[in-house]
Amino acid sequence: MLKQLWNDEAGFIVSAELILVATLLVIGLIVGMSEVQHAVVSELNDVGEAIGCLNQSYLFTGFIKRKNNG
């Protein structure tokens, strides 16, 4: 039985195909995650620049009481 299992190559092609597909998926995931990381860093940079450009100087002169003429 062990000799038959050792000489059996029917599952080899399936295993090789699975390894190839898994390798391609992992490479695709690595590239995709790298692009996501680049996009997140770019967006955070844009947010940081937008916060840095905020104008916080708010001026309110208020109301003026006019003098009575009488």
Secondary structure, 3 states (H helix, E strand, C coil): CHHHHHHCCCCHHHHHHHHHHHHHHHHHHHHHHHHHHHHHHHHHHHHHHHHHCCCCCCCCCCCCCCCCCC
